[in-house]
Amino acid sequence: MPKLKTHTGAAKRFSKTGSGKIKRRQTKTRHILTSKLPKTKAKLGKTLMVSDADFEKVARMIPYA
């Protein structure tokens, strides 16, 4: 069986947890932060898990993570 290539863009954005779930960061945190409420910015700072609908697609991109 040949080795699988890791999608380097995905490797920078996703990581696996000990239980096998995949962590991701949230969008809309790079610029135009002055118009966002502090509560919103605090919420956007937290990490989330990849949804069940996208899990298989992301897992294929990071096979050895």
mmJSON file of the N, C-alpha and C atoms, coordinates in Angstrom:
{"data_MODEL":{"atom_site":{
"group_PDB":["ATOM","ATOM","ATOM","ATOM","ATOM","ATOM","ATOM","ATOM","ATOM","ATOM","ATOM","ATOM","ATOM","ATOM","ATOM","ATOM","ATOM","ATOM","ATOM","ATOM","ATOM","ATOM","ATOM","ATOM","ATOM","ATOM","ATOM","ATOM","ATOM","ATOM","ATOM","ATOM","ATOM","ATOM","ATOM","ATOM","ATOM","ATOM","ATOM","ATOM","ATOM","ATOM","ATOM","ATOM","ATOM","ATOM","ATOM","ATOM","ATOM","ATOM","ATOM","ATOM","ATOM","ATOM","ATOM","ATOM","ATOM","ATOM","ATOM","ATOM","ATOM","ATOM","ATOM","ATOM","ATOM","ATOM","ATOM","ATOM","ATOM","ATOM","ATOM","ATOM","ATOM","ATOM","ATOM","ATOM","ATOM","ATOM","ATOM","ATOM","ATOM","ATOM","ATOM","ATOM","ATOM","ATOM","ATOM","ATOM","ATOM","ATOM","ATOM","ATOM","ATOM","ATOM","ATOM","ATOM","ATOM","ATOM","ATOM","ATOM","ATOM","ATOM","ATOM","ATOM","ATOM","ATOM","ATOM","ATOM","ATOM","ATOM","ATOM","ATOM","ATOM","ATOM","ATOM","ATOM","ATOM","ATOM","ATOM","ATOM","ATOM","ATOM","ATOM","ATOM","ATOM","ATOM","ATOM","ATOM","ATOM","ATOM","ATOM","ATOM","ATOM","ATOM","ATOM","ATOM","ATOM","ATOM","ATOM","ATOM","ATOM","ATOM","ATOM","ATOM","ATOM","ATOM","ATOM","ATOM","ATOM","ATOM","ATOM","ATOM","ATOM","ATOM","ATOM","ATOM","ATOM","ATOM","ATOM","ATOM","ATOM","ATOM","ATOM","ATOM","ATOM","ATOM","ATOM","ATOM","ATOM","ATOM","ATOM","ATOM","ATOM","ATOM","ATOM","ATOM","ATOM","ATOM","ATOM","ATOM","ATOM","ATOM","ATOM","ATOM","ATOM","ATOM","ATOM","ATOM","ATOM","ATOM","ATOM","ATOM","ATOM","ATOM","ATOM"],
"id":[1,2,3,4,5,6,7,8,9,10,11,12,13,14,15,16,17,18,19,20,21,22,23,24,25,26,27,28,29,30,31,32,33,34,35,36,37,38,39,40,41,42,43,44,45,46,47,48,49,50,51,52,53,54,55,56,57,58,59,60,61,62,63,64,65,66,67,68,69,70,71,72,73,74,75,76,77,78,79,80,81,82,83,84,85,86,87,88,89,90,91,92,93,94,95,96,97,98,99,100,101,102,103,104,105,106,107,108,109,110,111,112,113,114,115,116,117,118,119,120,121,122,123,124,125,126,127,128,129,130,131,132,133,134,135,136,137,138,139,140,141,142,143,144,145,146,147,148,149,150,151,152,153,154,155,156,157,158,159,160,161,162,163,164,165,166,167,168,169,170,171,172,173,174,175,176,177,178,179,180,181,182,183,184,185,186,187,188,189,190,191,192,193,194,195],
"type_symbol":["N","C","C","N","C","C","N","C","C","N","C","C","N","C","C","N","C","C","N","C","C","N","C","C","N","C","C","N","C","C","N","C","C","N","C","C","N","C","C","N","C","C","N","C","C","N","C","C","N","C","C","N","C","C","N","C","C","N","C","C","N","C","C","N","C","C","N","C","C","N","C","C","N","C","C","N","C","C","N","C","C","N","C","C","N","C","C","N","C","C","N","C","C","N","C","C","N","C","C","N","C","C","N","C","C","N","C","C","N","C","C","N","C","C","N","C","C","N","C","C","N","C","C","N","C","C","N","C","C","N","C","C","N","C","C","N","C","C","N","C","C","N","C","C","N","C","C","N","C","C","N","C","C","N","C","C","N","C","C","N","C","C","N","C","C","N","C","C","N","C","C","N","C","C","N","C","C","N","C","C","N","C","C","N","C","C","N","C","C","N","C","C","N","C","C"],
"label_atom_id":["N","CA","C","N","CA","C","N","CA","C","N","CA","C","N","CA","C","N","CA","C","N","CA","C","N","CA","C","N","CA","C","N","CA","C","N","CA","C","N","CA","C","N","CA","C","N","CA","C","N","CA","C","N","CA","C","N","CA","C","N","CA","C","N","CA","C","N","CA","C","N","CA","C","N","CA","C","N","CA","C","N","CA","C","N","CA","C","N","CA","C","N","CA","C","N","CA","C","N","CA","C","N","CA","C","N","CA","C","N","CA","C","N","CA","C","N","CA","C","N","CA","C","N","CA","C","N","CA","C","N","CA","C","N","CA","C","N","CA","C","N","CA","C","N","CA","C","N","CA","C","N","CA","C","N","CA","C","N","CA","C","N","CA","C","N","CA","C","N","CA","C","N","CA","C","N","CA","C","N","CA","C","N","CA","C","N","CA","C","N","CA","C","N","CA","C","N","CA","C","N","CA","C","N","CA","C","N","CA","C","N","CA","C","N","CA","C","N","CA","C","N","CA","C","N","CA","C"],
"label_alt_id":[null,null,null,null,null,null,null,null,null,null,null,null,null,null,null,null,null,null,null,null,null,null,null,null,null,null,null,null,null,null,null,null,null,null,null,null,null,null,null,null,null,null,null,null,null,null,null,null,null,null,null,null,null,null,null,null,null,null,null,null,null,null,null,null,null,null,null,null,null,null,null,null,null,null,null,null,null,null,null,null,null,null,null,null,null,null,null,null,null,null,null,null,null,null,null,null,null,null,null,null,null,null,null,null,null,null,null,null,null,null,null,null,null,null,null,null,null,null,null,null,null,null,null,null,null,null,null,null,null,null,null,null,null,null,null,null,null,null,null,null,null,null,null,null,null,null,null,null,null,null,null,null,null,null,null,null,null,null,null,null,null,null,null,null,null,null,null,null,null,null,null,null,null,null,null,null,null,null,null,null,null,null,null,null,null,null,null,null,null,null,null,null,null,null,null],
"label_comp_id":["MET","MET","MET","PRO","PRO","PRO","LYS","LYS","LYS","LEU","LEU","LEU","LYS","LYS","LYS","THR","THR","THR","HIS","HIS","HIS","THR","THR","THR","GLY","GLY","GLY","ALA","ALA","ALA","ALA","ALA","ALA","LYS","LYS","LYS","ARG","ARG","ARG","PHE","PHE","PHE","SER","SER","SER","LYS","LYS","LYS","THR","THR","THR","GLY","GLY","GLY","SER","SER","SER","GLY","GLY","GLY","LYS","LYS","LYS","ILE","ILE","ILE","LYS","LYS","LYS","ARG","ARG","ARG","ARG","ARG","ARG","GLN","GLN","GLN","THR","THR","THR","LYS","LYS","LYS","THR","THR","THR","ARG","ARG","ARG","HIS","HIS","HIS","ILE","ILE","ILE","LEU","LEU","LEU","THR","THR","THR","SER","SER","SER","LYS","LYS","LYS","LEU","LEU","LEU","PRO","PRO","PRO","LYS","LYS","LYS","THR","THR","THR","LYS","LYS","LYS","ALA","ALA","ALA","LYS","LYS","LYS","LEU","LEU","LEU","GLY","GLY","GLY","LYS","LYS","LYS","THR","THR","THR","LEU","LEU","LEU","MET","MET","MET","VAL","VAL","VAL","SER","SER","SER","ASP","ASP","ASP","ALA","ALA","ALA","ASP","ASP","ASP","PHE","PHE","PHE","GLU","GLU","GLU","LYS","LYS","LYS","VAL","VAL","VAL","ALA","ALA","ALA","ARG","ARG","ARG","MET","MET","MET","ILE","ILE","ILE","PRO","PRO","PRO","TYR","TYR","TYR","ALA","ALA","ALA"],
"label_asym_id":["A","A","A","A","A","A","A","A","A","A","A","A","A","A","A","A","A","A","A","A","A","A","A","A","A","A","A","A","A","A","A","A","A","A","A","A","A","A","A","A","A","A","A","A","A","A","A","A","A","A","A","A","A","A","A","A","A","A","A","A","A","A","A","A","A","A","A","A","A","A","A","A","A","A","A","A","A","A","A","A","A","A","A","A","A","A","A","A","A","A","A","A","A","A","A","A","A","A","A","A","A","A","A","A","A","A","A","A","A","A","A","A","A","A","A","A","A","A","A","A","A","A","A","A","A","A","A","A","A","A","A","A","A","A","A","A","A","A","A","A","A","A","A","A","A","A","A","A","A","A","A","A","A","A","A","A","A","A","A","A","A","A","A","A","A","A","A","A","A","A","A","A","A","A","A","A","A","A","A","A","A","A","A","A","A","A","A","A","A","A","A","A","A","A","A"],
"label_entity_id":["1","1","1","1","1","1","1","1","1","1","1","1","1","1","1","1","1","1","1","1","1","1","1","1","1","1","1","1","1","1","1","1","1","1","1","1","1","1","1","1","1","1","1","1","1","1","1","1","1","1","1","1","1","1","1","1","1","1","1","1","1","1","1","1","1","1","1","1","1","1","1","1","1","1","1","1","1","1","1","1","1","1","1","1","1","1","1","1","1","1","1","1","1","1","1","1","1","1","1","1","1","1","1","1","1","1","1","1","1","1","1","1","1","1","1","1","1","1","1","1","1","1","1","1","1","1","1","1","1","1","1","1","1","1","1","1","1","1","1","1","1","1","1","1","1","1","1","1","1","1","1","1","1","1","1","1","1","1","1","1","1","1","1","1","1","1","1","1","1","1","1","1","1","1","1","1","1","1","1","1","1","1","1","1","1","1","1","1","1","1","1","1","1","1","1"],
"label_seq_id":[1,1,1,2,2,2,3,3,3,4,4,4,5,5,5,6,6,6,7,7,7,8,8,8,9,9,9,10,10,10,11,11,11,12,12,12,13,13,13,14,14,14,15,15,15,16,16,16,17,17,17,18,18,18,19,19,19,20,20,20,21,21,21,22,22,22,23,23,23,24,24,24,25,25,25,26,26,26,27,27,27,28,28,28,29,29,29,30,30,30,31,31,31,32,32,32,33,33,33,34,34,34,35,35,35,36,36,36,37,37,37,38,38,38,39,39,39,40,40,40,41,41,41,42,42,42,43,43,43,44,44,44,45,45,45,46,46,46,47,47,47,48,48,48,49,49,49,50,50,50,51,51,51,52,52,52,53,53,53,54,54,54,55,55,55,56,56,56,57,57,57,58,58,58,59,59,59,60,60,60,61,61,61,62,62,62,63,63,63,64,64,64,65,65,65],
"pdbx_PDB_ins_code":[null,null,null,null,null,null,null,null,null,null,null,null,null,null,null,null,null,null,null,null,null,null,null,null,null,null,null,null,null,null,null,null,null,null,null,null,null,null,null,null,null,null,null,null,null,null,null,null,null,null,null,null,null,null,null,null,null,null,null,null,null,null,null,null,null,null,null,null,null,null,null,null,null,null,null,null,null,null,null,null,null,null,null,null,null,null,null,null,null,null,null,null,null,null,null,null,null,null,null,null,null,null,null,null,null,null,null,null,null,null,null,null,null,null,null,null,null,null,null,null,null,null,null,null,null,null,null,null,null,null,null,null,null,null,null,null,null,null,null,null,null,null,null,null,null,null,null,null,null,null,null,null,null,null,null,null,null,null,null,null,null,null,null,null,null,null,null,null,null,null,null,null,null,null,null,null,null,null,null,null,null,null,null,null,null,null,null,null,null,null,null,null,null,null,null],
"Cartn_x":[0.85,0.0,0.89,0.664,1.496,1.174,2.142,1.922,0.93,0.177,-0.777,-0.128,-0.439,0.1,-0.849,-0.27,-1.035,-1.284,-2.488,-2.821,-2.237,-1.172,-0.446,-1.294,-2.208,-3.091,-4.006,-4.502,-5.371,-4.58,-3.335,-2.504,-2.26,-2.22,-2.013,-3.278,-4.434,-5.702,-6.391,-6.101,-6.792,-5.787,-6.24,-5.417,-6.334,-5.822,-6.617,-6.443,-7.501,-7.449,-7.107,-6.923,-6.595,-7.706,-8.945,-10.082,-10.405,-9.641,-9.856,-10.705,-11.21,-11.97,-10.993,-11.516,-10.659,-11.032,-10.013,-10.215,-10.026,-10.739,-10.575,-10.74,-10.193,-10.374,-11.577,-12.014,-13.163,-12.729,-13.625,-13.351,-13.732,-13.465,-13.821,-13.079,-11.812,-11.037,-9.784,-9.634,-8.389,-8.418,-9.492,-9.53,-10.962,-11.139,-12.425,-12.971,-12.09,-12.497,-13.087,-12.89,-13.398,-14.918,-15.541,-16.999,-17.654,-16.852,-17.405,-17.45,-18.473,-18.62,-17.58,-17.151,-16.182,-16.678,-17.976,-18.563,-18.396,-18.609,-18.463,-17.026,-16.093,-14.68,-14.196,-14.703,-14.328,-14.842,-16.04,-16.633,-15.869,-15.442,-14.706,-13.296,-12.793,-11.455,-11.375,-12.504,-12.515,-12.396,-11.842,-11.74,-12.979,-13.301,-14.463,-14.038,-14.954,-14.724,-15.328,-14.723,-15.244,-16.578,-17.559,-18.889,-18.864,-19.865,-19.963,-20.038,-20.686,-20.83,-19.485,-18.554,-17.258,-16.137,-16.411,-15.354,-14.591,-15.297,-14.637,-13.745,-14.223,-13.46,-12.165,-12.258,-11.078,-10.127,-10.675,-9.837,-9.017,-9.571,-8.825,-7.648,-7.805,-6.738,-5.584,-5.846,-4.777,-4.684,-4.209,-4.24,-3.328,-2.222,-1.259,-1.244,-2.176,-2.21,-2.647],
"Cartn_y":[-1.186,0.0,1.241,2.192,3.399,4.304,5.147,6.116,7.17,7.729,8.79,10.144,11.107,12.442,13.256,13.973,14.87,16.17,16.681,17.991,19.027,19.717,20.592,21.761,22.253,23.331,22.865,21.637,21.078,20.773,20.339,20.008,21.235,22.421,23.651,24.102,23.634,24.11,23.147,21.871,20.862,20.029,19.507,18.568,17.582,16.389,15.349,15.389,15.03,14.925,13.492,13.239,11.898,10.9,11.386,10.486,10.289,10.952,10.756,11.806,12.769,13.851,14.833,15.722,16.684,18.098,18.823,20.192,21.166,22.299,23.373,24.712,25.745,27.104,27.723,28.877,29.528,30.62,30.931,31.963,33.339,34.352,35.745,36.292,35.912,36.41,37.169,37.49,38.074,39.597,40.171,41.622,42.103,43.424,44.09,43.642,43.636,43.215,44.367,45.585,46.731,46.779,46.246,46.288,45.088,44.171,43.001,43.239,42.707,42.854,41.999,42.429,41.638,40.214,40.09,38.764,37.873,38.446,37.703,37.287,38.21,37.918,36.841,36.868,35.833,34.468,34.456,33.204,32.657,33.563,33.153,32.656,32.995,32.558,31.104,30.488,29.095,28.132,26.959,25.942,25.066,24.5,23.628,22.307,21.358,20.086,20.154,19.448,19.384,18.649,19.112,18.512,17.105,16.333,14.956,14.925,15.93,15.968,16.153,16.864,17.147,16.247,15.411,14.64,13.75,12.993,12.052,12.795,13.918,14.695,15.22,15.749,16.299,15.182,14.075,12.952,12.387,12.404,11.939,12.859,14.146,15.106,15.045,14.554,14.456,13.02,12.094,10.673,10.283,11.004,10.597,11.506,12.434,13.368,12.668],
"Cartn_z":[0.0,0.0,0.0,-0.903,-0.916,0.266,0.581,1.645,1.169,2.115,1.795,2.053,1.22,1.426,2.294,3.237,4.088,3.344,3.426,2.86,3.812,3.384,4.317,4.805,3.961,4.411,5.525,5.402,6.437,7.703,7.55,8.708,9.58,8.949,9.703,10.415,9.953,10.495,11.45,11.349,12.149,12.939,14.089,14.854,15.549,15.774,16.409,17.917,18.62,20.077,20.449,21.725,22.184,21.934,21.914,21.706,20.23,19.334,17.904,17.224,17.981,17.369,16.719,15.893,15.203,15.65,16.134,16.6,15.448,15.537,14.567,15.256,14.632,15.12,14.416,14.897,14.291,13.313,12.396,11.406,11.945,11.138,11.456,12.671,12.843,13.984,13.549,12.262,11.766,11.667,11.178,11.007,11.168,11.153,11.429,12.789,13.787,15.122,15.93,15.469,16.227,16.238,15.183,15.119,15.797,16.32,16.993,18.501,19.123,20.565,21.291,22.481,23.241,23.519,23.751,23.99,22.761,21.583,20.34,20.119,20.367,20.172,21.132,22.359,23.328,22.888,22.347,21.867,20.661,19.775,18.582,18.908,20.089,20.471,20.872,21.138,21.59,20.401,20.672,19.621,19.649,18.507,18.36,17.751,17.736,17.065,15.662,14.743,13.378,13.419,12.657,12.666,12.07,12.391,11.885,10.365,9.767,8.317,7.618,8.241,7.623,8.13,9.113,9.763,8.79,7.96,7.039,6.047,5.539,4.563,5.178,6.397,7.06,7.476,7.936,8.375,7.22,6.013,4.842,4.534,4.833,4.531,5.524,6.75,7.752,8.249,7.393,7.75,8.903,9.112,10.137,11.354,11.441,12.565,13.839],
"occupancy":[1.0,1.0,1.0,1.0,1.0,1.0,1.0,1.0,1.0,1.0,1.0,1.0,1.0,1.0,1.0,1.0,1.0,1.0,1.0,1.0,1.0,1.0,1.0,1.0,1.0,1.0,1.0,1.0,1.0,1.0,1.0,1.0,1.0,1.0,1.0,1.0,1.0,1.0,1.0,1.0,1.0,1.0,1.0,1.0,1.0,1.0,1.0,1.0,1.0,1.0,1.0,1.0,1.0,1.0,1.0,1.0,1.0,1.0,1.0,1.0,1.0,1.0,1.0,1.0,1.0,1.0,1.0,1.0,1.0,1.0,1.0,1.0,1.0,1.0,1.0,1.0,1.0,1.0,1.0,1.0,1.0,1.0,1.0,1.0,1.0,1.0,1.0,1.0,1.0,1.0,1.0,1.0,1.0,1.0,1.0,1.0,1.0,1.0,1.0,1.0,1.0,1.0,1.0,1.0,1.0,1.0,1.0,1.0,1.0,1.0,1.0,1.0,1.0,1.0,1.0,1.0,1.0,1.0,1.0,1.0,1.0,1.0,1.0,1.0,1.0,1.0,1.0,1.0,1.0,1.0,1.0,1.0,1.0,1.0,1.0,1.0,1.0,1.0,1.0,1.0,1.0,1.0,1.0,1.0,1.0,1.0,1.0,1.0,1.0,1.0,1.0,1.0,1.0,1.0,1.0,1.0,1.0,1.0,1.0,1.0,1.0,1.0,1.0,1.0,1.0,1.0,1.0,1.0,1.0,1.0,1.0,1.0,1.0,1.0,1.0,1.0,1.0,1.0,1.0,1.0,1.0,1.0,1.0,1.0,1.0,1.0,1.0,1.0,1.0,1.0,1.0,1.0,1.0,1.0,1.0],
"B_iso_or_equiv":[0.0,0.0,0.0,0.0,0.0,0.0,0.0,0.0,0.0,0.0,0.0,0.0,0.0,0.0,0.0,0.0,0.0,0.0,0.0,0.0,0.0,0.0,0.0,0.0,0.0,0.0,0.0,0.0,0.0,0.0,0.0,0.0,0.0,0.0,0.0,0.0,0.0,0.0,0.0,0.0,0.0,0.0,0.0,0.0,0.0,0.0,0.0,0.0,0.0,0.0,0.0,0.0,0.0,0.0,0.0,0.0,0.0,0.0,0.0,0.0,0.0,0.0,0.0,0.0,0.0,0.0,0.0,0.0,0.0,0.0,0.0,0.0,0.0,0.0,0.0,0.0,0.0,0.0,0.0,0.0,0.0,0.0,0.0,0.0,0.0,0.0,0.0,0.0,0.0,0.0,0.0,0.0,0.0,0.0,0.0,0.0,0.0,0.0,0.0,0.0,0.0,0.0,0.0,0.0,0.0,0.0,0.0,0.0,0.0,0.0,0.0,0.0,0.0,0.0,0.0,0.0,0.0,0.0,0.0,0.0,0.0,0.0,0.0,0.0,0.0,0.0,0.0,0.0,0.0,0.0,0.0,0.0,0.0,0.0,0.0,0.0,0.0,0.0,0.0,0.0,0.0,0.0,0.0,0.0,0.0,0.0,0.0,0.0,0.0,0.0,0.0,0.0,0.0,0.0,0.0,0.0,0.0,0.0,0.0,0.0,0.0,0.0,0.0,0.0,0.0,0.0,0.0,0.0,0.0,0.0,0.0,0.0,0.0,0.0,0.0,0.0,0.0,0.0,0.0,0.0,0.0,0.0,0.0,0.0,0.0,0.0,0.0,0.0,0.0,0.0,0.0,0.0,0.0,0.0,0.0],
"pdbx_formal_charge":[null,null,null,null,null,null,null,null,null,null,null,null,null,null,null,null,null,null,null,null,null,null,null,null,null,null,null,null,null,null,null,null,null,null,null,null,null,null,null,null,null,null,null,null,null,null,null,null,null,null,null,null,null,null,null,null,null,null,null,null,null,null,null,null,null,null,null,null,null,null,null,null,null,null,null,null,null,null,null,null,null,null,null,null,null,null,null,null,null,null,null,null,null,null,null,null,null,null,null,null,null,null,null,null,null,null,null,null,null,null,null,null,null,null,null,null,null,null,null,null,null,null,null,null,null,null,null,null,null,null,null,null,null,null,null,null,null,null,null,null,null,null,null,null,null,null,null,null,null,null,null,null,null,null,null,null,null,null,null,null,null,null,null,null,null,null,null,null,null,null,null,null,null,null,null,null,null,null,null,null,null,null,null,null,null,null,null,null,null,null,null,null,null,null,null],
"auth_seq_id":[1,1,1,2,2,2,3,3,3,4,4,4,5,5,5,6,6,6,7,7,7,8,8,8,9,9,9,10,10,10,11,11,11,12,12,12,13,13,13,14,14,14,15,15,15,16,16,16,17,17,17,18,18,18,19,19,19,20,20,20,21,21,21,22,22,22,23,23,23,24,24,24,25,25,25,26,26,26,27,27,27,28,28,28,29,29,29,30,30,30,31,31,31,32,32,32,33,33,33,34,34,34,35,35,35,36,36,36,37,37,37,38,38,38,39,39,39,40,40,40,41,41,41,42,42,42,43,43,43,44,44,44,45,45,45,46,46,46,47,47,47,48,48,48,49,49,49,50,50,50,51,51,51,52,52,52,53,53,53,54,54,54,55,55,55,56,56,56,57,57,57,58,58,58,59,59,59,60,60,60,61,61,61,62,62,62,63,63,63,64,64,64,65,65,65],
"auth_comp_id":["MET","MET","MET","PRO","PRO","PRO","LYS","LYS","LYS","LEU","LEU","LEU","LYS","LYS","LYS","THR","THR","THR","HIS","HIS","HIS","THR","THR","THR","GLY","GLY","GLY","ALA","ALA","ALA","ALA","ALA","ALA","LYS","LYS","LYS","ARG","ARG","ARG","PHE","PHE","PHE","SER","SER","SER","LYS","LYS","LYS","THR","THR","THR","GLY","GLY","GLY","SER","SER","SER","GLY","GLY","GLY","LYS","LYS","LYS","ILE","ILE","ILE","LYS","LYS","LYS","ARG","ARG","ARG","ARG","ARG","ARG","GLN","GLN","GLN","THR","THR","THR","LYS","LYS","LYS","THR","THR","THR","ARG","ARG","ARG","HIS","HIS","HIS","ILE","ILE","ILE","LEU","LEU","LEU","THR","THR","THR","SER","SER","SER","LYS","LYS","LYS","LEU","LEU","LEU","PRO","PRO","PRO","LYS","LYS","LYS","THR","THR","THR","LYS","LYS","LYS","ALA","ALA","ALA","LYS","LYS","LYS","LEU","LEU","LEU","GLY","GLY","GLY","LYS","LYS","LYS","THR","THR","THR","LEU","LEU","LEU","MET","MET","MET","VAL","VAL","VAL","SER","SER","SER","ASP","ASP","ASP","ALA","ALA","ALA","ASP","ASP","ASP","PHE","PHE","PHE","GLU","GLU","GLU","LYS","LYS","LYS","VAL","VAL","VAL","ALA","ALA","ALA","ARG","ARG","ARG","MET","MET","MET","ILE","ILE","ILE","PRO","PRO","PRO","TYR","TYR","TYR","ALA","ALA","ALA"],
"auth_asym_id":["A","A","A","A","A","A","A","A","A","A","A","A","A","A","A","A","A","A","A","A","A","A","A","A","A","A","A","A","A","A","A","A","A","A","A","A","A","A","A","A","A","A","A","A","A","A","A","A","A","A","A","A","A","A","A","A","A","A","A","A","A","A","A","A","A","A","A","A","A","A","A","A","A","A","A","A","A","A","A","A","A","A","A","A","A","A","A","A","A","A","A","A","A","A","A","A","A","A","A","A","A","A","A","A","A","A","A","A","A","A","A","A","A","A","A","A","A","A","A","A","A","A","A","A","A","A","A","A","A","A","A","A","A","A","A","A","A","A","A","A","A","A","A","A","A","A","A","A","A","A","A","A","A","A","A","A","A","A","A","A","A","A","A","A","A","A","A","A","A","A","A","A","A","A","A","A","A","A","A","A","A","A","A","A","A","A","A","A","A","A","A","A","A","A","A"],
"auth_atom_id":["N","CA","C","N","CA","C","N","CA","C","N","CA","C","N","CA","C","N","CA","C","N","CA","C","N","CA","C","N","CA","C","N","CA","C","N","CA","C","N","CA","C","N","CA","C","N","CA","C","N","CA","C","N","CA","C","N","CA","C","N","CA","C","N","CA","C","N","CA","C","N","CA","C","N","CA","C","N","CA","C","N","CA","C","N","CA","C","N","CA","C","N","CA","C","N","CA","C","N","CA","C","N","CA","C","N","CA","C","N","CA","C","N","CA","C","N","CA","C","N","CA","C","N","CA","C","N","CA","C","N","CA","C","N","CA","C","N","CA","C","N","CA","C","N","CA","C","N","CA","C","N","CA","C","N","CA","C","N","CA","C","N","CA","C","N","CA","C","N","CA","C","N","CA","C","N","CA","C","N","CA","C","N","CA","C","N","CA","C","N","CA","C","N","CA","C","N","CA","C","N","CA","C","N","CA","C","N","CA","C","N","CA","C","N","CA","C","N","CA","C","N","CA","C","N","CA","C"],
"pdbx_PDB_model_num":[1,1,1,1,1,1,1,1,1,1,1,1,1,1,1,1,1,1,1,1,1,1,1,1,1,1,1,1,1,1,1,1,1,1,1,1,1,1,1,1,1,1,1,1,1,1,1,1,1,1,1,1,1,1,1,1,1,1,1,1,1,1,1,1,1,1,1,1,1,1,1,1,1,1,1,1,1,1,1,1,1,1,1,1,1,1,1,1,1,1,1,1,1,1,1,1,1,1,1,1,1,1,1,1,1,1,1,1,1,1,1,1,1,1,1,1,1,1,1,1,1,1,1,1,1,1,1,1,1,1,1,1,1,1,1,1,1,1,1,1,1,1,1,1,1,1,1,1,1,1,1,1,1,1,1,1,1,1,1,1,1,1,1,1,1,1,1,1,1,1,1,1,1,1,1,1,1,1,1,1,1,1,1,1,1,1,1,1,1,1,1,1,1,1,1]
}}}
